[in-house]
């Protein structure tokens, strides 16, 4: 999971980076690895707080790893008619398709400092 450092640097503290971890954009351009951020957010349609670790890079937008979501116990469902993330307690977060990319609406909780 990656997020754009410049647009998120005032929301969450920057933590040390994992040495040797490198990132490339889809066009092959190498992205700088600034470190990690533990991000807290509320997903539209869900009451609870979500926490996830992201690598801070020069990406254009946050990109969440499906693998990371699944490893935390949720499941991710993609179909042409209905795509969503299903949380451990059965809560559902709907995903929309925008410009060929699955997205979810979130509100960030500034200053989150716990481990994600």
C-alpha positions in Angstrom: 0.0 0.0 0.0 1.3 3.4 -1.0 0.2 7.0 -0.6 1.4 10.4 -1.8 3.8 11.8 0.8 3.3 15.5 -0.1 -0.4 15.5 0.3 -0.4 13.4 3.5 2.6 14.7 5.4 0.6 17.1 7.5 -2.0 14.4 8.5 0.2 11.6 9.8 3.7 11.3 11.3 6.3 9.8 9.1 7.9 6.6 10.5 11.1 5.0 9.4 11.2 3.3 6.0 11.9 -0.3 5.4 15.4 -0.4 3.9 15.6 -2.0 0.5 11.9 -1.5 -0.4 11.5 0.1 -3.8 8.5 1.2 -5.8 7.7 1.9 -9.4 4.8 3.6 -11.0 2.8 1.8 -13.7 4.8 3.6 -16.4 8.1 2.3 -14.9 9.2 5.5 -13.1 10.8 4.9 -9.8 9.0 6.4 -6.8 10.9 7.7 -3.8 10.4 5.9 -0.5 10.1 8.5 2.3 9.0 6.1 5.0 5.8 4.7 6.4 2.6 6.2 7.8 0.0 4.5 9.9 -3.2 5.9 8.5 -6.6 6.1 10.3 -9.7 6.7 8.4 -13.5 6.2 8.4 -15.0 4.6 5.3 -18.3 6.0 4.1 -21.1 3.8 5.3 -19.1 2.3 8.2 -19.1 3.3 11.8 -15.7 2.0 12.9 -12.2 3.3 12.5 -9.9 1.6 9.9 -6.2 1.6 10.4 -3.7 0.6 7.8 0.1 1.1 7.2 1.1 2.8 3.9 4.5 3.5 2.4 4.9 7.2 1.7 6.0 7.7 -1.9 5.6 10.1 -4.8 2.4 8.3 -6.0 -0.4 10.4 -7.3 -3.1 8.9 -4.9 -3.4 6.4 -2.1 -3.4 2.8 -3.3 -4.4 0.1 -0.8 -3.0 -3.4 -1.2 -5.8 -6.0 -1.5 -3.3 -8.5 0.1 -2.9 -6.2 3.1 -6.7 -5.9 3.5 -7.2 -9.6 3.3 -4.3 -10.3 5.7 -6.1 -8.2 8.3 -9.1 -10.6 8.0 -11.4 -8.7 5.6 -12.4 -10.1 2.2 -12.5 -8.1 -1.0 -15.2 -8.8 -3.7 -15.0 -7.6 -7.3 -17.9 -8.2 -9.7 -19.2 -6.1 -12.6 -22.3 -5.3 -10.7 -21.3 -5.1 -7.0 -17.8 -4.6 -5.5 -17.1 -4.2 -1.8 -14.9 -5.0 1.2 -16.4 -7.2 3.9 -15.0 -6.6 7.3 -14.5 -9.1 10.1 -17.8 -8.1 11.8 -19.8 -8.3 8.6 -19.8 -4.6 7.9 -19.6 -3.8 4.2 -17.8 -1.0 2.5 -18.9 -0.4 -1.1 -16.4 0.2 -3.9 -17.1 2.3 -6.9 -15.4 2.3 -10.3 -13.9 5.6 -11.4 -11.8 5.8 -14.6 -11.3 2.0 -14.4 -10.1 2.0 -10.8 -12.0 0.7 -7.7 -12.3 3.5 -5.1 -13.8 4.0 -1.7 -14.8 7.2 0.0 -12.9 7.9 3.2 -12.4 10.6 5.8 -8.9 10.7 7.3 -8.4 11.0 11.0 -5.5 13.4 11.4 -2.6 12.7 13.8 -3.1 9.0 14.3 -0.1 7.6 16.0 -0.9 4.0 17.1 0.4 0.9 15.2 -1.8 0.0 12.3 
